[in-house]
């Protein structure tokens, strides 16, 4: 009898822990604050997704200049070796858990600058969670990348 009660207690504790984790994940996915390292000809797309038509803020995504409060880094455009060091510094200053979304062919695979001595793909610098291809990726693709990241966070991946 006491063994059954003990097992039931474990089940209840397990369910409460699951529920707390789900609530925490839901709150994390609903308040993503990205720092943006957006450059090159991809950068106007950030204005599009921030504007009223695509409005990424409706998903709780609020670009923030303070690295200590951000949890996502949006990287687009050409990554030169010189800038890669700055991206690494930005990434290291962000608190855990932190995520990276790579946007556009240049950031993902050096794009049209694939044979340049001075460019790097972003996953040579920091670990990437979501890749959004395109040259440039359209605002819908940016939003899709953000929504996929939200789902990953809610499922507790990473
Ligand atoms: S992916 Fe295309 S649009 Fe974006 S920075 Fe590179 S060349 Fe420009």
Backbone and ligand atoms as CSV (ligand in chain L), in Angstrom:
chain,resi,resn,atom,element,x,y,z
A,1,UNK,N,N,0.838,-1.207,0.000
A,1,UNK,CA,C,0.000,0.000,0.000
A,1,UNK,C,C,0.872,1.256,0.000
A,2,UNK,N,N,1.842,1.247,0.945
A,2,UNK,CA,C,2.708,2.441,1.030
A,2,UNK,C,C,3.564,2.575,-0.239
A,3,UNK,N,N,3.916,1.395,-0.850
A,3,UNK,CA,C,4.704,1.429,-2.088
A,3,UNK,C,C,3.880,2.080,-3.209
A,4,UNK,N,N,2.582,1.705,-3.278
A,4,UNK,CA,C,1.690,2.279,-4.306
A,4,UNK,C,C,1.579,3.793,-4.099
A,5,UNK,N,N,1.415,4.196,-2.801
A,5,UNK,CA,C,1.267,5.621,-2.507
A,5,UNK,C,C,2.542,6.374,-2.921
A,6,UNK,N,N,3.674,5.750,-2.626
A,6,UNK,CA,C,4.970,6.357,-2.962
A,6,UNK,C,C,5.097,6.524,-4.478
A,7,UNK,N,N,4.689,5.468,-5.237
A,7,UNK,CA,C,4.773,5.554,-6.701
A,7,UNK,C,C,3.839,6.621,-7.245
A,8,UNK,N,N,2.631,6.704,-6.626
A,8,UNK,CA,C,1.684,7.738,-7.055
A,8,UNK,C,C,2.289,9.114,-6.806
A,9,UNK,N,N,2.927,9.262,-5.653
A,9,UNK,CA,C,3.593,10.540,-5.313
A,9,UNK,C,C,4.621,10.904,-6.359
A,10,UNK,N,N,5.410,9.900,-6.792
A,10,UNK,CA,C,6.443,10.149,-7.817
A,10,UNK,C,C,5.796,10.606,-9.118
A,11,UNK,N,N,4.678,9.947,-9.468
A,11,UNK,CA,C,3.986,10.301,-10.711
A,11,UNK,C,C,3.499,11.744,-10.636
A,12,UNK,N,N,2.907,12.120,-9.464
A,12,UNK,CA,C,2.391,13.482,-9.305
A,12,UNK,C,C,3.539,14.484,-9.409
A,13,UNK,N,N,4.647,14.201,-8.715
A,13,UNK,CA,C,5.794,15.103,-8.759
A,13,UNK,C,C,6.312,15.224,-10.196
A,14,UNK,N,N,6.366,14.079,-10.880
A,14,UNK,CA,C,6.818,14.082,-12.277
A,14,UNK,C,C,5.917,14.936,-13.153
A,15,UNK,N,N,4.601,14.821,-12.938
A,15,UNK,CA,C,3.656,15.591,-13.759
A,15,UNK,C,C,3.770,17.083,-13.465
A,16,UNK,N,N,3.943,17.418,-12.183
A,16,UNK,CA,C,4.086,18.839,-11.818
A,16,UNK,C,C,5.357,19.395,-12.453
A,17,UNK,N,N,6.452,18.601,-12.397
A,17,UNK,CA,C,7.721,19.050,-13.005
A,17,UNK,C,C,7.554,19.257,-14.511
A,18,UNK,N,N,6.831,18.327,-15.175
A,18,UNK,CA,C,6.568,18.468,-16.623
A,18,UNK,C,C,5.792,19.743,-16.914
A,19,UNK,N,N,4.779,19.984,-16.064
A,19,UNK,CA,C,3.933,21.162,-16.262
A,19,UNK,C,C,4.757,22.442,-16.097
A,20,UNK,N,N,5.599,22.468,-15.060
A,20,UNK,CA,C,6.438,23.659,-14.824
A,20,UNK,C,C,7.373,23.875,-16.015
A,21,UNK,N,N,7.950,22.767,-16.507
A,21,UNK,CA,C,8.857,22.885,-17.654
A,21,UNK,C,C,8.118,23.419,-18.885
A,22,UNK,N,N,6.895,22.935,-19.084
A,22,UNK,CA,C,6.110,23.401,-20.239
A,22,UNK,C,C,5.801,24.883,-20.121
A,23,UNK,N,N,5.434,25.323,-18.904
A,23,UNK,CA,C,5.111,26.742,-18.696
A,23,UNK,C,C,6.368,27.591,-18.936
A,24,UNK,N,N,7.513,27.105,-18.423
A,24,UNK,CA,C,8.766,27.852,-18.619
A,24,UNK,C,C,9.115,27.931,-20.100
A,25,UNK,N,N,9.003,26.798,-20.800
A,25,UNK,CA,C,9.310,26.789,-22.239
A,25,UNK,C,C,8.355,27.688,-23.015
A,26,UNK,N,N,7.078,27.647,-22.609
A,26,UNK,CA,C,6.091,28.511,-23.277
A,26,UNK,C,C,6.466,29.980,-23.073
A,27,UNK,N,N,6.878,30.333,-21.846
A,27,UNK,CA,C,7.224,31.741,-21.600
A,27,UNK,C,C,8.499,32.126,-22.345
A,28,UNK,N,N,9.451,31.175,-22.447
A,28,UNK,CA,C,10.695,31.477,-23.191
A,28,UNK,C,C,10.385,31.700,-24.668
A,29,UNK,N,N,9.562,30.828,-25.224
A,29,UNK,CA,C,9.287,30.963,-26.666
A,29,UNK,C,C,8.444,32.199,-26.962
A,30,UNK,N,N,7.710,32.670,-25.961
A,30,UNK,CA,C,6.823,33.817,-26.187
A,30,UNK,C,C,7.496,35.152,-25.930
A,31,UNK,N,N,8.769,35.131,-25.554
A,31,UNK,CA,C,9.451,36.411,-25.306
A,31,UNK,C,C,10.901,36.317,-25.779
A,32,UNK,N,N,11.055,36.065,-27.066
A,32,UNK,CA,C,12.409,36.009,-27.635
A,32,UNK,C,C,12.884,37.433,-27.887
A,33,UNK,N,N,14.039,37.770,-27.313
A,33,UNK,CA,C,14.580,39.115,-27.505
A,33,UNK,C,C,15.878,38.991,-28.297
A,34,UNK,N,N,15.843,39.274,-29.583
A,34,UNK,CA,C,17.060,39.086,-30.380
A,34,UNK,C,C,17.963,40.309,-30.419
A,35,UNK,N,N,19.255,40.032,-30.406
A,35,UNK,CA,C,20.221,41.050,-30.803
A,35,UNK,C,C,20.461,40.769,-32.276
A,36,UNK,N,N,20.594,41.812,-33.076
A,36,UNK,CA,C,20.744,41.523,-34.501
A,36,UNK,C,C,22.102,41.958,-35.025
A,37,UNK,N,N,22.711,41.027,-35.728
A,37,UNK,CA,C,23.965,41.302,-36.432
A,37,UNK,C,C,23.620,41.203,-37.908
A,38,UNK,N,N,22.905,42.209,-38.359
A,38,UNK,CA,C,22.287,42.158,-39.673
A,38,UNK,C,C,23.008,43.138,-40.586
A,39,UNK,N,N,23.661,42.621,-41.602
A,39,UNK,CA,C,24.386,43.530,-42.499
A,39,UNK,C,C,24.237,43.060,-43.946
A,40,UNK,N,N,24.894,43.751,-44.844
A,40,UNK,CA,C,24.792,43.399,-46.259
A,40,UNK,C,C,23.415,43.747,-46.802
A,41,UNK,N,N,23.128,43.280,-48.004
A,41,UNK,CA,C,21.848,43.643,-48.639
A,41,UNK,C,C,20.682,42.857,-48.058
A,42,UNK,N,N,20.927,41.928,-47.125
A,42,UNK,CA,C,19.828,41.262,-46.405
A,42,UNK,C,C,19.204,42.180,-45.358
A,43,UNK,N,N,19.946,43.205,-44.928
A,43,UNK,CA,C,19.501,43.960,-43.746
A,43,UNK,C,C,18.148,44.663,-43.892
A,44,UNK,N,N,17.761,45.169,-45.087
A,44,UNK,CA,C,16.428,45.798,-45.160
A,44,UNK,C,C,15.288,44.849,-44.797
A,45,UNK,N,N,15.531,43.538,-44.897
A,45,UNK,CA,C,14.463,42.583,-44.562
A,45,UNK,C,C,14.104,42.644,-43.075
A,46,UNK,N,N,15.079,43.030,-42.241
A,46,UNK,CA,C,14.767,43.168,-40.807
A,46,UNK,C,C,13.727,44.269,-40.599
A,47,UNK,N,N,13.863,45.349,-41.390
A,47,UNK,CA,C,12.868,46.435,-41.274
A,47,UNK,C,C,11.490,45.916,-41.668
A,48,UNK,N,N,11.462,45.039,-42.682
A,48,UNK,CA,C,10.177,44.485,-43.115
A,48,UNK,C,C,9.529,43.631,-42.026
A,49,UNK,N,N,10.322,42.738,-41.413
A,49,UNK,CA,C,9.710,41.864,-40.393
A,49,UNK,C,C,9.393,42.627,-39.110
A,50,UNK,N,N,10.068,43.778,-38.916
A,50,UNK,CA,C,9.774,44.585,-37.723
A,50,UNK,C,C,8.589,45.515,-37.955
A,51,UNK,N,N,8.280,45.782,-39.224
A,51,UNK,CA,C,7.225,46.740,-39.555
A,51,UNK,C,C,5.839,46.160,-39.349
A,52,UNK,N,N,4.797,47.003,-39.588
A,52,UNK,CA,C,3.422,46.579,-39.284
A,52,UNK,C,C,2.901,45.440,-40.150
A,53,UNK,N,N,3.464,45.262,-41.360
A,53,UNK,CA,C,2.909,44.222,-42.233
A,53,UNK,C,C,3.223,42.816,-41.718
A,54,UNK,N,N,4.479,42.589,-41.346
A,54,UNK,CA,C,4.866,41.244,-40.866
A,54,UNK,C,C,4.900,41.182,-39.340
A,55,UNK,N,N,5.286,42.265,-38.714
A,55,UNK,CA,C,5.117,42.487,-37.274
A,55,UNK,C,C,5.562,41.305,-36.401
A,56,UNK,N,N,6.885,41.088,-36.322
A,56,UNK,CA,C,7.346,39.943,-35.524
A,56,UNK,C,C,7.098,40.132,-34.029
A,57,UNK,N,N,6.775,41.363,-33.634
A,57,UNK,CA,C,6.518,41.608,-32.213
A,57,UNK,C,C,5.254,40.887,-31.737
A,58,UNK,N,N,4.359,40.558,-32.674
A,58,UNK,CA,C,3.138,39.826,-32.249
A,58,UNK,C,C,3.479,38.450,-31.712
A,59,UNK,N,N,4.689,37.934,-32.040
A,59,UNK,CA,C,5.131,36.650,-31.477
A,59,UNK,C,C,6.031,36.866,-30.252
A,60,UNK,N,N,6.071,38.089,-29.766
A,60,UNK,CA,C,6.901,38.388,-28.590
A,60,UNK,C,C,8.354,38.619,-28.939
A,61,UNK,N,N,8.659,38.825,-30.214
A,61,UNK,CA,C,10.061,39.017,-30.636
A,61,UNK,C,C,10.347,40.514,-30.658
A,62,UNK,N,N,11.202,40.934,-29.731
A,62,UNK,CA,C,11.460,42.356,-29.551
A,62,UNK,C,C,12.965,42.611,-29.631
A,63,UNK,N,N,13.458,43.187,-30.744
A,63,UNK,CA,C,14.901,43.435,-30.845
A,63,UNK,C,C,15.389,44.320,-29.701
A,64,UNK,N,N,16.510,43.920,-29.113
A,64,UNK,CA,C,16.998,44.595,-27.914
A,64,UNK,C,C,18.489,44.890,-28.070
A,65,UNK,N,N,18.938,46.088,-27.656
A,65,UNK,CA,C,20.371,46.378,-27.799
A,65,UNK,C,C,21.218,45.834,-26.651
A,66,UNK,N,N,20.597,45.406,-25.548
A,66,UNK,CA,C,21.374,44.960,-24.393
A,66,UNK,C,C,21.662,43.462,-24.486
A,67,UNK,N,N,22.946,43.114,-24.602
A,67,UNK,CA,C,23.312,41.705,-24.785
A,67,UNK,C,C,22.968,40.846,-23.579
A,68,UNK,N,N,22.981,41.441,-22.388
A,68,UNK,CA,C,22.760,40.655,-21.165
A,68,UNK,C,C,21.317,40.177,-21.025
A,69,UNK,N,N,20.408,40.755,-21.800
A,69,UNK,CA,C,19.000,40.336,-21.715
A,69,UNK,C,C,18.537,39.604,-22.968
A,70,UNK,N,N,19.382,39.455,-23.954
A,70,UNK,CA,C,18.924,38.847,-25.205
A,70,UNK,C,C,19.118,37.329,-25.180
A,71,UNK,N,N,18.334,36.638,-25.998
A,71,UNK,CA,C,18.498,35.186,-26.053
A,71,UNK,C,C,18.629,34.632,-27.468
A,72,UNK,N,N,18.508,35.502,-28.473
A,72,UNK,CA,C,18.681,35.044,-29.858
A,72,UNK,C,C,19.591,36.025,-30.569
A,73,UNK,N,N,20.414,35.509,-31.457
A,73,UNK,CA,C,21.164,36.416,-32.321
A,73,UNK,C,C,20.756,36.138,-33.764
A,74,UNK,N,N,20.323,37.198,-34.434
A,74,UNK,CA,C,19.964,37.094,-35.856
A,74,UNK,C,C,21.191,37.518,-36.651
A,75,UNK,N,N,21.690,36.623,-37.488
A,75,UNK,CA,C,22.884,36.949,-38.276
A,75,UNK,C,C,22.544,36.860,-39.754
A,76,UNK,N,N,22.785,37.960,-40.462
A,76,UNK,CA,C,22.600,37.906,-41.916
A,76,UNK,C,C,23.714,38.699,-42.587
A,77,UNK,N,N,23.882,38.459,-43.880
A,77,UNK,CA,C,24.878,39.210,-44.639
A,77,UNK,C,C,26.245,38.556,-44.619
A,78,UNK,N,N,27.209,39.287,-45.117
A,78,UNK,CA,C,28.563,38.751,-45.298
A,78,UNK,C,C,29.291,38.753,-43.942
A,79,UNK,N,N,29.870,37.600,-43.602
A,79,UNK,CA,C,30.639,37.497,-42.349
A,79,UNK,C,C,32.116,37.510,-42.708
A,80,UNK,N,N,32.791,38.584,-42.449
A,80,UNK,CA,C,34.234,38.625,-42.715
A,80,UNK,C,C,34.977,38.102,-41.483
A,81,UNK,N,N,36.246,37.742,-41.691
A,81,UNK,CA,C,37.047,37.244,-40.557
A,81,UNK,C,C,37.134,38.295,-39.458
A,82,UNK,N,N,37.218,39.562,-39.876
A,82,UNK,CA,C,37.326,40.663,-38.921
A,82,UNK,C,C,36.048,40.744,-38.060
A,83,UNK,N,N,34.891,40.599,-38.719
A,83,UNK,CA,C,33.631,40.711,-37.990
A,83,UNK,C,C,33.321,39.449,-37.192
A,84,UNK,N,N,33.858,38.318,-37.611
A,84,UNK,CA,C,33.580,37.055,-36.911
A,84,UNK,C,C,33.980,37.148,-35.434
A,85,UNK,N,N,35.097,37.850,-35.165
A,85,UNK,CA,C,35.550,37.986,-33.770
A,85,UNK,C,C,34.507,38.747,-32.954
A,86,UNK,N,N,33.901,39.760,-33.568
A,86,UNK,CA,C,32.878,40.562,-32.842
A,86,UNK,C,C,31.633,39.707,-32.588
A,87,UNK,N,N,31.272,38.880,-33.569
A,87,UNK,CA,C,30.093,38.010,-33.381
A,87,UNK,C,C,30.335,37.054,-32.216
A,88,UNK,N,N,31.558,36.526,-32.161
A,88,UNK,CA,C,31.915,35.597,-31.075
A,88,UNK,C,C,31.803,36.303,-29.722
A,89,UNK,N,N,32.288,37.551,-29.653
A,89,UNK,CA,C,32.218,38.311,-28.403
A,89,UNK,C,C,30.758,38.552,-28.015
A,90,UNK,N,N,29.943,38.932,-29.011
A,90,UNK,CA,C,28.509,39.159,-28.743
A,90,UNK,C,C,27.883,37.878,-28.213
A,91,UNK,N,N,28.153,36.758,-28.896
A,91,UNK,CA,C,27.562,35.470,-28.515
A,91,UNK,C,C,27.965,35.090,-27.090
A,92,UNK,N,N,29.231,35.295,-26.774
A,92,UNK,CA,C,29.702,34.890,-25.451
A,92,UNK,C,C,29.133,35.758,-24.334
A,93,UNK,N,N,28.730,36.981,-24.655
A,93,UNK,CA,C,28.165,37.854,-23.622
A,93,UNK,C,C,26.690,37.562,-23.348
A,94,UNK,N,N,26.048,36.825,-24.250
A,94,UNK,CA,C,24.625,36.533,-24.057
A,94,UNK,C,C,24.445,35.437,-23.007
A,95,UNK,N,N,23.381,35.546,-22.185
A,95,UNK,CA,C,23.164,34.493,-21.179
A,95,UNK,C,C,22.597,33.219,-21.820
A,96,UNK,N,N,22.764,32.094,-21.139
A,96,UNK,CA,C,22.162,30.819,-21.571
A,96,UNK,C,C,20.696,30.778,-21.151
A,97,UNK,N,N,19.797,30.119,-21.836
A,97,UNK,CA,C,20.011,29.483,-23.129
A,97,UNK,C,C,20.005,30.534,-24.242
A,98,UNK,N,N,20.833,30.320,-25.252
A,98,UNK,CA,C,20.901,31.276,-26.355
A,98,UNK,C,C,20.843,30.533,-27.681
A,99,UNK,N,N,20.320,31.212,-28.671
A,99,UNK,CA,C,20.065,30.584,-29.963
A,99,UNK,C,C,20.593,31.475,-31.081
A,100,UNK,N,N,20.897,30.853,-32.208
A,100,UNK,CA,C,21.396,31.605,-33.363
A,100,UNK,C,C,20.524,31.269,-34.574
A,101,UNK,N,N,20.063,32.301,-35.265
A,101,UNK,CA,C,19.358,32.098,-36.537
A,101,UNK,C,C,20.226,32.705,-37.630
A,102,UNK,N,N,20.634,31.870,-38.591
A,102,UNK,CA,C,21.437,32.342,-39.728
A,102,UNK,C,C,20.497,32.628,-40.891
A,103,UNK,N,N,20.567,33.843,-41.411
A,103,UNK,CA,C,19.627,34.269,-42.448
A,103,UNK,C,C,20.381,34.637,-43.724
A,104,UNK,N,N,20.047,33.972,-44.800
A,104,UNK,CA,C,20.625,34.321,-46.099
A,104,UNK,C,C,21.855,33.500,-46.443
A,105,UNK,N,N,22.064,33.377,-47.761
A,105,UNK,CA,C,23.137,32.515,-48.258
A,105,UNK,C,C,24.526,32.969,-47.828
A,106,UNK,N,N,24.737,34.276,-47.737
A,106,UNK,CA,C,26.075,34.752,-47.351
A,106,UNK,C,C,26.425,34.291,-45.945
A,107,UNK,N,N,25.485,34.459,-45.014
A,107,UNK,CA,C,25.770,34.051,-43.631
A,107,UNK,C,C,25.874,32.532,-43.520
A,108,UNK,N,N,25.041,31.815,-44.278
A,108,UNK,CA,C,25.008,30.351,-44.153
A,108,UNK,C,C,26.230,29.710,-44.822
A,109,UNK,N,N,26.542,30.161,-46.057
A,109,UNK,CA,C,27.586,29.456,-46.810
A,109,UNK,C,C,28.479,30.398,-47.633
A,110,UNK,N,N,28.588,31.640,-47.200
A,110,UNK,CA,C,29.429,32.670,-47.837
A,110,UNK,C,C,28.814,33.214,-49.135
A,111,UNK,N,N,27.727,32.603,-49.618
A,111,UNK,CA,C,27.006,33.123,-50.782
A,111,UNK,C,C,27.903,33.375,-51.982
A,112,UNK,N,N,27.727,34.548,-52.585
A,112,UNK,CA,C,28.499,34.868,-53.793
A,112,UNK,C,C,29.978,35.114,-53.475
A,113,UNK,N,N,30.306,35.195,-52.183
A,113,UNK,CA,C,31.702,35.422,-51.787
A,113,UNK,C,C,32.357,34.121,-51.331
A,114,UNK,N,N,31.863,32.985,-51.869
A,114,UNK,CA,C,32.312,31.670,-51.389
A,114,UNK,C,C,33.808,31.434,-51.552
A,115,UNK,N,N,34.445,32.111,-52.565
A,115,UNK,CA,C,35.880,31.853,-52.781
A,115,UNK,C,C,36.762,32.997,-52.286
A,116,UNK,N,N,36.200,33.850,-51.445
A,116,UNK,CA,C,37.002,34.965,-50.933
A,116,UNK,C,C,37.842,34.506,-49.739
A,117,UNK,N,N,39.032,35.032,-49.629
A,117,UNK,CA,C,39.908,34.691,-48.499
A,117,UNK,C,C,39.374,35.256,-47.179
A,118,UNK,N,N,38.510,36.269,-47.265
A,118,UNK,CA,C,38.168,37.011,-46.045
A,118,UNK,C,C,36.799,36.664,-45.471
A,119,UNK,N,N,36.068,35.741,-46.090
A,119,UNK,CA,C,34.719,35.455,-45.578
A,119,UNK,C,C,34.650,34.096,-44.867
A,120,UNK,N,N,33.681,34.005,-43.959
A,120,UNK,CA,C,33.437,32.765,-43.214
A,120,UNK,C,C,31.947,32.469,-43.234
A,121,UNK,N,N,31.597,31.193,-43.096
A,121,UNK,CA,C,30.194,30.831,-42.857
A,121,UNK,C,C,29.967,30.954,-41.352
A,122,UNK,N,N,28.766,31.327,-40.969
A,122,UNK,CA,C,28.516,31.633,-39.556
A,122,UNK,C,C,28.723,30.424,-38.643
A,123,UNK,N,N,28.471,29.192,-39.167
A,123,UNK,CA,C,28.671,28.050,-38.262
A,123,UNK,C,C,30.142,27.690,-38.067
A,124,UNK,N,N,31.030,28.440,-38.711
A,124,UNK,CA,C,32.460,28.319,-38.380
A,124,UNK,C,C,32.802,29.202,-37.186
A,125,UNK,N,N,31.851,30.041,-36.790
A,125,UNK,CA,C,32.106,31.013,-35.716
A,125,UNK,C,C,31.319,30.665,-34.450
A,126,UNK,N,N,30.011,30.456,-34.613
A,126,UNK,CA,C,29.142,30.112,-33.471
A,126,UNK,C,C,28.190,28.987,-33.898
A,127,UNK,N,N,27.675,28.200,-32.931
A,127,UNK,CA,C,26.731,27.140,-33.303
A,127,UNK,C,C,25.405,27.733,-33.766
A,128,UNK,N,N,24.854,27.169,-34.833
A,128,UNK,CA,C,23.619,27.710,-35.421
A,128,UNK,C,C,22.451,26.763,-35.141
A,129,UNK,N,N,21.309,27.326,-34.764
A,129,UNK,CA,C,20.109,26.517,-34.493
A,129,UNK,C,C,19.178,26.447,-35.690
A,130,UNK,N,N,19.026,27.565,-36.398
A,130,UNK,CA,C,18.088,27.605,-37.521
A,130,UNK,C,C,18.774,28.257,-38.722
A,131,UNK,N,N,18.634,27.623,-39.879
A,131,UNK,CA,C,19.154,28.195,-41.130
A,131,UNK,C,C,17.972,28.645,-41.971
A,132,UNK,N,N,18.006,29.890,-42.425
A,132,UNK,CA,C,16.953,30.402,-43.310
A,132,UNK,C,C,17.610,30.770,-44.645
A,133,UNK,N,N,17.464,29.917,-45.676
A,133,UNK,CA,C,18.139,30.200,-46.944
A,133,UNK,C,C,17.432,31.294,-47.741
A,134,UNK,N,N,18.152,31.799,-48.752
A,134,UNK,CA,C,17.573,32.821,-49.628
A,134,UNK,C,C,18.590,33.918,-49.889
A,135,UNK,N,N,18.348,34.657,-50.948
A,135,UNK,CA,C,19.279,35.734,-51.296
A,135,UNK,C,C,18.492,36.927,-51.842
A,136,UNK,N,N,17.932,37.753,-51.001
A,136,UNK,CA,C,17.813,37.606,-49.545
A,136,UNK,C,C,16.604,36.746,-49.208
A,137,UNK,N,N,16.569,36.184,-47.982
A,137,UNK,CA,C,15.349,35.482,-47.573
A,137,UNK,C,C,14.224,36.495,-47.396
A,138,UNK,N,N,13.051,36.149,-47.872
A,138,UNK,CA,C,11.920,37.084,-47.766
A,138,UNK,C,C,11.467,37.203,-46.306
A,139,UNK,N,N,10.741,38.252,-45.975
A,139,UNK,CA,C,10.271,38.412,-44.589
A,139,UNK,C,C,9.483,37.204,-44.091
A,140,UNK,N,N,8.716,36.568,-45.000
A,140,UNK,CA,C,7.967,35.366,-44.586
A,140,UNK,C,C,8.926,34.276,-44.124
A,141,UNK,N,N,10.085,34.175,-44.809
A,141,UNK,CA,C,11.074,33.155,-44.435
A,141,UNK,C,C,11.692,33.501,-43.074
A,142,UNK,N,N,11.931,34.769,-42.816
A,142,UNK,CA,C,12.441,35.182,-41.495
A,142,UNK,C,C,11.461,34.728,-40.413
A,143,UNK,N,N,10.165,35.031,-40.674
A,143,UNK,CA,C,9.153,34.669,-39.674
A,143,UNK,C,C,9.088,33.166,-39.488
A,144,UNK,N,N,9.203,32.423,-40.600
A,144,UNK,CA,C,9.173,30.954,-40.524
A,144,UNK,C,C,10.325,30.451,-39.647
A,145,UNK,N,N,11.509,31.021,-39.838
A,145,UNK,CA,C,12.665,30.649,-39.019
A,145,UNK,C,C,12.402,30.906,-37.544
A,146,UNK,N,N,11.810,32.055,-37.254
A,146,UNK,CA,C,11.505,32.400,-35.854
A,146,UNK,C,C,10.469,31.430,-35.287
A,147,UNK,N,N,9.445,31.093,-36.095
A,147,UNK,CA,C,8.398,30.182,-35.607
A,147,UNK,C,C,8.951,28.780,-35.356
A,148,UNK,N,N,9.879,28.337,-36.226
A,148,UNK,CA,C,10.491,27.005,-36.023
A,148,UNK,C,C,11.320,27.014,-34.736
A,149,UNK,N,N,12.039,28.114,-34.509
A,149,UNK,CA,C,12.825,28.203,-33.269
A,149,UNK,C,C,11.892,28.172,-32.054
A,150,UNK,N,N,10.775,28.886,-32.143
A,150,UNK,CA,C,9.811,28.884,-31.035
A,150,UNK,C,C,9.333,27.459,-30.726
A,151,UNK,N,N,9.065,26.700,-31.786
A,151,UNK,CA,C,8.615,25.319,-31.576
A,151,UNK,C,C,9.700,24.480,-30.914
A,152,UNK,N,N,10.954,24.677,-31.366
A,152,UNK,CA,C,12.078,23.928,-30.766
A,152,UNK,C,C,12.189,24.228,-29.285
A,153,UNK,N,N,12.052,25.515,-28.953
A,153,UNK,CA,C,12.164,25.922,-27.546
A,153,UNK,C,C,11.014,25.307,-26.737
A,154,UNK,N,N,9.812,25.330,-27.300
A,154,UNK,CA,C,8.652,24.789,-26.577
A,154,UNK,C,C,8.813,23.282,-26.342
A,155,UNK,N,N,9.396,22.585,-27.318
A,155,UNK,CA,C,9.596,21.141,-27.155
A,155,UNK,C,C,10.776,20.843,-26.220
A,156,UNK,N,N,11.487,21.891,-25.813
A,156,UNK,CA,C,12.599,21.716,-24.873
A,156,UNK,C,C,13.867,21.221,-25.546
A,157,UNK,N,N,13.980,21.412,-26.861
A,157,UNK,CA,C,15.201,20.991,-27.563
A,157,UNK,C,C,16.298,22.000,-27.280
A,158,UNK,N,N,17.500,21.484,-27.076
A,158,UNK,CA,C,18.700,22.246,-26.725
A,158,UNK,C,C,18.703,22.673,-25.273
L,1,LIG,S1,S,22.487,36.583,-49.113
L,1,LIG,FE1,FE,22.138,37.822,-50.951
L,1,LIG,S2,S,20.907,39.562,-50.222
L,1,LIG,FE2,FE,21.880,38.627,-48.411
L,1,LIG,S3,S,23.794,39.757,-48.097
L,1,LIG,FE3,FE,24.259,37.968,-49.373
L,1,LIG,S4,S,24.128,38.733,-51.491
L,1,LIG,FE4,FE,23.070,40.227,-50.160
